Amino acid sequence: MKKVLTAISMSILVLTLFLFPGCGKEGASGAAAAGGIKLFSLLPDNSAGVVYINFQDLVKMEFFDKMIKEEKPAKPGATFKDYQDFVAKTGIDPRKDVYALAIAILGNIGPANTADGVLVAHLNYNKDKILAILKEQKVGYTEEAYKGIPVYKFKEVKQDGTEEEIAFAFINESIAAGGKPDGVKKVIDLSKGEGQSIMANAKMKPYIEKFNGLVSFVFDFPADAKKVHDLGMAKVDLTKAEVILGDFNYKDNAYIGEINLVCPNQEGNNQLVATLNGFKGMAGLAGQEAMDVVNKINISASAEKVTLSFNIPSELLDRVKKKLEEKVKMTAEPAPTPTETPTETPTE
C-alpha cells in the first residue's frame, strides 16, 4: 500500500508525512468543468508553467482500483495499514474527496534550473485529522500565521542530504496548498484578492482555458534552450520557441494525447520533425513491441508549431509490459550450473 498512499498523500498535501498502464474508463471533461478555473485563480501570474490534473476523472480509471487491490501489505510501523486505514485516519477518500490538482512552476526552467513548485488542491478534508497524524508521527513542524491563515512548515531532507523547508496551508474549507513557504504565501495572497493570478497572464491564459485532459500542462520554453542545437547529423533551430503544451486522455480503450511546441519558424520546425522521426526509426532496435508503440506516434510541423500526437491501444501497452517483464525475469534468473559427468573409477 505504500506506493499508492505515497502518491495520494503527495496529491492531497499530506505530502508532509509520506508522501498508467491498464484498462480505463473514458474520462476528461475539461479543466473548467472540474473546477480548474477556481484553482488557476490561486496560481501566481509569473508562473513559468502550469500542470492540471482532473483527479475525479483519473480515479474512474480501472488502474486506480487495480493499484489498491494489488499493492503489497504495508511494512510494520507504517503510518497506514492499507487504503481503508488511510481513509479512516485522514478522513479523505481520494476516489470521492479529491476533485482536482493544479501545480504552478515558479522560477526558471532549463539548464540553470531554479524552479520550485506550489500545489493547490480542491478537496474535502478534515484539518484536525491531518494535524493529528502529524503529531502522531512526531513531525517537527512550526506554525506561522500569515494574513490570518496558519502556515505549517517543516524541514525535509533531500537526496543529497541537505535540508529544505516545505510548507502547507488550509486556504479555506475546500482548498489546500503545499510547496515552498514563499509559494504557499503567494497562494494565500491571491485568496485574499491581492496580486494577479496566472489568468491575468496574457501569454498563458489562452492555453490554460483550452485544457481538456486527465492531465494538461503548459510551460514557457526555457530561455537557455532558445538557440540552434547542433545534434551532430543535423541542426535544429529553436530560437523562436515560445511554449510547450499538451493534453493526455483515455478514450475508446486507448491512451491519446497531443504535445505541441509553439514555434513560429517553418524551417526550424521541419528540422525538428525530421530529427524526431529519425529517432522513431531507431525504435526497431529495441524490438517489435517498441516499434509497434512508436508507429502509433505521429509528428508533424506547420508554420506555427510542431505537434506530436499519439493514440496507443491499452492492449498494445499491456503486451509491451508483459514482454518487458519476461525480459527482466530472464535477466534476473541465474544461468543454470553445468552438470558434471561423473568419471568412472577403473577396476583392477
KOLRO-314975 format. One record per residue (C-alpha): x, y, z; chain; residue in three letters. Coordinates in nm, 2 decimals, m for minus. Example, Ala and Ser with C-alpha at 12.3 -4.5 7.8 and 13.67 -1.06 7.14 Angstrom:
BEGIN
     px     py     pz chain res
   1.23  m0.45   0.78     A ALA
   1.37  m0.11   0.71     A SER
END
This chain:
BEGIN
     px     py     pz chain res
   0.00   0.00   0.00     A MET
   0.30   0.23   0.04     A LYS
   0.33   0.34  m0.32     A LYS
  m0.04   0.42  m0.35     A VAL
  m0.06   0.60  m0.03     A LEU
   0.25   0.80  m0.11     A THR
   0.12   0.91  m0.44     A ALA
  m0.22   1.00  m0.29     A ILE
  m0.06   1.18   0.01     A SER
   0.15   1.39  m0.22     A MET
  m0.15   1.48  m0.43     A SER
  m0.36   1.59  m0.14     A ILE
  m0.09   1.77   0.05     A LEU
  m0.03   1.51   0.31     A VAL
   0.30   1.51   0.13     A LEU
   0.43   1.64   0.45     A THR
   0.42   1.29   0.60     A LEU
   0.50   1.03   0.35     A PHE
   0.44   1.13   0.07     A LEU
  m0.08   0.43  m1.62     A PHE
  m0.09   0.13  m1.78     A PRO
  m0.40  m0.09  m1.77     A GLY
  m0.76  m0.05  m1.88     A CYS
  m0.97   0.25  m1.80     A GLY
  m1.30   0.42  m1.84     A LYS
  m1.34   0.72  m2.06     A GLU
  m1.27   1.05  m1.88     A GLY
  m1.18   1.41  m1.92     A ALA
  m1.45   1.67  m1.91     A SER
  m1.22   1.98  m1.92     A GLY
  m1.05   2.18  m1.66     A ALA
  m1.33   2.44  m1.62     A ALA
  m1.59   2.17  m1.57     A ALA
  m1.38   2.01  m1.29     A ALA
  m1.33   2.34  m1.11     A GLY
  m0.99   2.41  m1.26     A GLY
  m1.05   2.78  m1.31     A ILE
  m1.10   2.82  m0.94     A LYS
  m0.76   2.67  m0.88     A LEU
  m0.59   2.87  m1.15     A PHE
  m0.71   3.19  m0.98     A SER
  m0.47   3.09  m0.70     A LEU
  m0.16   3.04  m0.91     A LEU
   0.08   3.34  m0.95     A PRO
   0.08   3.53  m1.28     A ASP
   0.45   3.49  m1.32     A ASN
   0.44   3.11  m1.31     A SER
   0.67   2.95  m1.57     A ALA
   0.44   2.66  m1.61     A GLY
   0.11   2.50  m1.50     A VAL
   0.01   2.14  m1.47     A VAL
  m0.36   2.04  m1.41     A TYR
  m0.48   1.70  m1.30     A ILE
  m0.85   1.62  m1.33     A ASN
  m0.85   1.38  m1.03     A PHE
  m1.21   1.29  m1.04     A GLN
  m1.18   1.15  m1.39     A ASP
  m0.84   1.00  m1.31     A LEU
  m0.98   0.78  m1.03     A VAL
  m1.25   0.64  m1.26     A LYS
  m0.98   0.46  m1.45     A MET
  m0.95   0.09  m1.36     A GLU
  m0.58   0.12  m1.29     A PHE
  m0.66   0.31  m0.97     A PHE
  m0.86   0.03  m0.82     A ASP
  m0.61  m0.22  m0.96     A LYS
  m0.32  m0.05  m0.77     A MET
  m0.52  m0.06  m0.45     A ILE
  m0.60  m0.42  m0.48     A LYS
  m0.26  m0.54  m0.59     A GLU
  m0.04  m0.33  m0.36     A GLU
   0.17  m0.52  m0.11     A LYS
   0.09  m0.51   0.26     A PRO
   0.23  m0.22   0.45     A ALA
   0.55  m0.27   0.64     A LYS
   0.55  m0.29   1.02     A PRO
   0.54   0.06   1.17     A GLY
   0.39   0.22   0.85     A ALA
   0.16   0.52   0.90     A THR
  m0.13   0.34   0.72     A PHE
  m0.20  m0.03   0.71     A LYS
  m0.40  m0.01   0.39     A ASP
  m0.62   0.22   0.18     A TYR
  m0.91   0.20   0.42     A GLN
  m0.69   0.28   0.71     A ASP
  m0.57   0.59   0.52     A PHE
  m0.93   0.69   0.46     A VAL
  m1.02   0.64   0.83     A ALA
  m0.73   0.83   0.97     A LYS
  m0.72   1.12   0.73     A THR
  m1.09   1.15   0.66     A GLY
  m1.01   1.17   0.29     A ILE
  m1.12   0.91   0.03     A ASP
  m0.93   1.01  m0.29     A PRO
  m1.19   0.84  m0.50     A ARG
  m1.46   1.08  m0.40     A LYS
  m1.30   1.36  m0.19     A ASP
  m1.02   1.48  m0.42     A VAL
  m1.15   1.68  m0.72     A TYR
  m0.86   1.85  m0.89     A ALA
  m0.50   1.95  m0.85     A LEU
  m0.31   2.24  m1.01     A ALA
   0.07   2.29  m0.99     A ILE
   0.25   2.61  m1.07     A ALA
   0.62   2.61  m1.16     A ILE
   0.79   2.92  m1.01     A LEU
   1.13   3.03  m1.12     A GLY
   1.34   2.94  m1.43     A ASN
   1.30   2.61  m1.62     A ILE
   1.60   2.48  m1.81     A GLY
   1.97   2.40  m1.76     A PRO
   2.01   2.68  m1.50     A ALA
   1.71   2.53  m1.31     A ASN
   1.60   2.74  m1.02     A THR
   1.24   2.63  m1.04     A ALA
   1.02   2.54  m0.75     A ASP
   0.65   2.44  m0.75     A GLY
   0.34   2.51  m0.55     A VAL
   0.05   2.27  m0.55     A LEU
  m0.31   2.37  m0.49     A VAL
  m0.58   2.10  m0.43     A ALA
  m0.95   2.12  m0.44     A HIS
  m1.08   1.85  m0.20     A LEU
  m1.29   1.76   0.10     A ASN
  m1.07   1.73   0.41     A TYR
  m1.07   1.73   0.79     A ASN
  m0.80   1.96   0.91     A LYS
  m0.80   1.83   1.26     A ASP
  m0.74   1.47   1.14     A LYS
  m0.45   1.57   0.92     A ILE
  m0.28   1.77   1.20     A LEU
  m0.34   1.48   1.44     A ALA
  m0.14   1.25   1.21     A ILE
   0.14   1.50   1.20     A LEU
   0.15   1.50   1.58     A LYS
   0.12   1.12   1.60     A GLU
   0.41   1.08   1.36     A GLN
   0.61   1.33   1.56     A LYS
   0.68   1.55   1.26     A VAL
   0.86   1.86   1.39     A GLY
   0.67   2.15   1.24     A TYR
   0.63   2.51   1.32     A THR
   0.32   2.72   1.27     A GLU
   0.32   3.08   1.14     A GLU
   0.02   3.30   1.09     A ALA
   0.02   3.47   0.75     A TYR
  m0.27   3.71   0.69     A LYS
  m0.49   3.52   0.92     A GLY
  m0.41   3.17   0.78     A ILE
  m0.18   2.93   0.96     A PRO
   0.11   2.82   0.75     A VAL
   0.27   2.49   0.87     A TYR
   0.64   2.45   0.80     A LYS
   0.88   2.16   0.84     A PHE
   1.23   2.05   0.72     A LYS
   1.26   1.78   0.46     A GLU
   1.59   1.60   0.38     A VAL
   1.67   1.59   0.01     A LYS
   1.85   1.31  m0.17     A GLN
   2.18   1.50  m0.15     A ASP
   2.15   1.51   0.23     A GLY
   2.07   1.88   0.25     A THR
   1.75   2.02   0.41     A GLU
   1.48   2.23   0.26     A GLU
   1.18   2.40   0.41     A GLU
   0.84   2.28   0.30     A ILE
   0.51   2.44   0.39     A ALA
   0.14   2.38   0.36     A PHE
  m0.18   2.57   0.45     A ALA
  m0.55   2.52   0.45     A PHE
  m0.67   2.81   0.24     A ILE
  m1.04   2.75   0.30     A ASN
  m1.28   2.47   0.37     A GLU
  m1.21   2.30   0.03     A SER
  m0.87   2.43  m0.09     A ILE
  m0.53   2.34   0.04     A ALA
  m0.18   2.44  m0.08     A ALA
   0.17   2.30  m0.04     A GLY
   0.52   2.38  m0.15     A GLY
   0.80   2.62  m0.06     A LYS
   0.69   2.88   0.20     A PRO
   0.71   3.17  m0.05     A ASP
   0.49   2.98  m0.30     A GLY
   0.23   2.90  m0.03     A VAL
   0.22   3.26   0.08     A LYS
   0.16   3.37  m0.28     A LYS
  m0.14   3.14  m0.29     A VAL
  m0.27   3.30   0.03     A ILE
  m0.22   3.65  m0.12     A ASP
  m0.43   3.56  m0.42     A LEU
  m0.70   3.40  m0.20     A SER
  m0.73   3.74  m0.03     A LYS
  m0.76   3.92  m0.36     A GLY
  m0.41   4.05  m0.36     A GLU
  m0.19   4.03  m0.67     A GLY
  m0.27   3.88  m1.01     A GLN
  m0.32   3.52  m1.10     A SER
  m0.20   3.32  m1.40     A ILE
  m0.53   3.40  m1.56     A MET
  m0.41   3.76  m1.59     A ALA
  m0.10   3.63  m1.79     A ASN
  m0.18   3.72  m2.15     A ALA
   0.06   3.45  m2.28     A LYS
  m0.05   3.16  m2.07     A MET
  m0.43   3.23  m2.03     A LYS
  m0.54   3.12  m2.38     A PRO
  m0.37   2.79  m2.34     A TYR
  m0.50   2.72  m1.99     A ILE
  m0.85   2.79  m2.10     A GLU
  m0.83   2.51  m2.35     A LYS
  m0.71   2.25  m2.10     A PHE
  m0.92   1.94  m2.17     A ASN
  m0.73   1.63  m2.04     A GLY
  m0.70   1.40  m1.75     A LEU
  m0.36   1.57  m1.73     A VAL
  m0.29   1.90  m1.91     A SER
   0.01   2.13  m1.90     A PHE
   0.17   2.44  m2.04     A VAL
   0.53   2.55  m1.99     A PHE
   0.73   2.85  m2.10     A ASP
   1.01   2.73  m2.33     A PHE
   1.34   2.77  m2.14     A PRO
   1.53   3.08  m2.23     A ALA
   1.86   2.88  m2.22     A ASP
   1.72   2.64  m2.48     A ALA
   1.62   2.91  m2.73     A LYS
   1.91   2.85  m2.97     A LYS
   2.03   2.65  m3.26     A VAL
   2.11   2.30  m3.13     A HIS
   2.38   2.11  m3.31     A ASP
   2.29   1.74  m3.29     A LEU
   2.58   1.62  m3.50     A GLY
   2.39   1.49  m3.80     A MET
   2.15   1.78  m3.80     A ALA
   2.09   2.13  m3.66     A LYS
   1.76   2.23  m3.50     A VAL
   1.67   2.60  m3.47     A ASP
   1.46   2.67  m3.16     A LEU
   1.54   3.04  m3.13     A THR
   1.17   3.13  m3.18     A LYS
   1.02   2.86  m2.95     A ALA
   0.76   3.00  m2.71     A GLU
   0.57   2.74  m2.51     A VAL
   0.52   2.36  m2.48     A ILE
   0.17   2.24  m2.40     A LEU
  m0.02   1.92  m2.40     A GLY
  m0.32   1.71  m2.30     A ASP
  m0.34   1.34  m2.21     A PHE
  m0.67   1.14  m2.21     A ASN
  m0.81   0.79  m2.22     A TYR
  m1.08   0.71  m2.47     A LYS
  m1.20   0.40  m2.66     A ASP
  m0.96   0.17  m2.48     A ASN
  m0.66   0.38  m2.58     A ALA
  m0.43   0.64  m2.44     A TYR
  m0.45   0.95  m2.65     A ILE
  m0.27   1.28  m2.63     A GLY
  m0.10   1.57  m2.80     A GLU
   0.20   1.77  m2.73     A ILE
   0.27   2.10  m2.91     A ASN
   0.58   2.31  m2.93     A LEU
   0.46   2.66  m3.03     A VAL
   0.74   2.80  m3.25     A CYS
   0.67   3.03  m3.55     A PRO
   0.95   2.90  m3.76     A ASN
   0.86   2.67  m4.05     A GLN
   1.21   2.58  m4.14     A GLU
   1.32   2.51  m3.78     A GLY
   1.00   2.31  m3.72     A ASN
   1.07   2.09  m4.03     A ASN
   1.42   2.03  m3.89     A GLN
   1.29   1.92  m3.56     A LEU
   1.03   1.69  m3.71     A VAL
   1.30   1.53  m3.94     A ALA
   1.52   1.47  m3.63     A THR
   1.24   1.32  m3.42     A LEU
   1.13   1.09  m3.70     A ASN
   1.49   0.98  m3.72     A GLY
   1.48   0.88  m3.36     A PHE
   1.15   0.70  m3.42     A LYS
   1.32   0.49  m3.69     A GLY
   1.57   0.37  m3.43     A MET
   1.30   0.22  m3.22     A ALA
   1.32  m0.11  m3.41     A GLY
   1.65  m0.18  m3.24     A LEU
   1.45  m0.22  m2.92     A ALA
   1.23  m0.49  m3.06     A GLY
   0.90  m0.53  m3.25     A GLN
   0.69  m0.42  m2.95     A GLU
   0.87  m0.09  m2.92     A ALA
   0.83  m0.04  m3.29     A MET
   0.45  m0.11  m3.27     A ASP
   0.42   0.16  m3.00     A VAL
   0.63   0.42  m3.19     A VAL
   0.42   0.36  m3.50     A ASN
   0.12   0.50  m3.31     A LYS
   0.30   0.83  m3.27     A ILE
   0.27   1.10  m3.53     A ASN
   0.49   1.40  m3.56     A ILE
   0.41   1.69  m3.79     A SER
   0.51   2.05  m3.85     A ALA
   0.34   2.37  m3.95     A SER
   0.45   2.73  m3.98     A ALA
   0.34   2.79  m3.62     A GLU
   0.42   2.47  m3.43     A LYS
   0.54   2.11  m3.40     A VAL
   0.28   1.86  m3.30     A THR
   0.34   1.51  m3.15     A LEU
   0.02   1.31  m3.12     A SER
  m0.04   0.96  m3.02     A PHE
  m0.32   0.70  m2.99     A ASN
  m0.19   0.39  m2.83     A ILE
  m0.43   0.10  m2.75     A PRO
  m0.41  m0.02  m2.39     A SER
  m0.39  m0.38  m2.52     A GLU
  m0.07  m0.29  m2.70     A LEU
   0.08  m0.14  m2.39     A LEU
  m0.02  m0.45  m2.19     A ASP
   0.17  m0.66  m2.44     A ARG
   0.47  m0.44  m2.42     A VAL
   0.46  m0.45  m2.04     A LYS
   0.43  m0.83  m2.04     A LYS
   0.73  m0.86  m2.28     A LYS
   0.94  m0.63  m2.07     A LEU
   0.85  m0.83  m1.75     A GLU
   0.96  m1.15  m1.93     A GLU
   1.29  m1.00  m2.03     A LYS
   1.36  m0.87  m1.68     A VAL
   1.27  m1.21  m1.54     A LYS
   1.51  m1.38  m1.78     A MET
   1.79  m1.14  m1.69     A THR
   1.74  m1.19  m1.32     A ALA
   1.74  m1.57  m1.33     A GLU
   2.08  m1.71  m1.27     A PRO
   2.23  m1.92  m1.56     A ALA
   2.20  m2.30  m1.50     A PRO
   2.50  m2.46  m1.35     A THR
   2.67  m2.71  m1.58     A PRO
   2.62  m3.07  m1.47     A THR
   2.94  m3.25  m1.43     A GLU
   2.96  m3.61  m1.57     A THR
   3.10  m3.84  m1.30     A PRO
   3.41  m4.02  m1.40     A THR
   3.43  m4.40  m1.36     A GLU
   3.70  m4.54  m1.14     A THR
   3.89  m4.80  m1.33     A PRO
   3.86  m5.15  m1.18     A THR
   4.17  m5.37  m1.14     A GLU
END
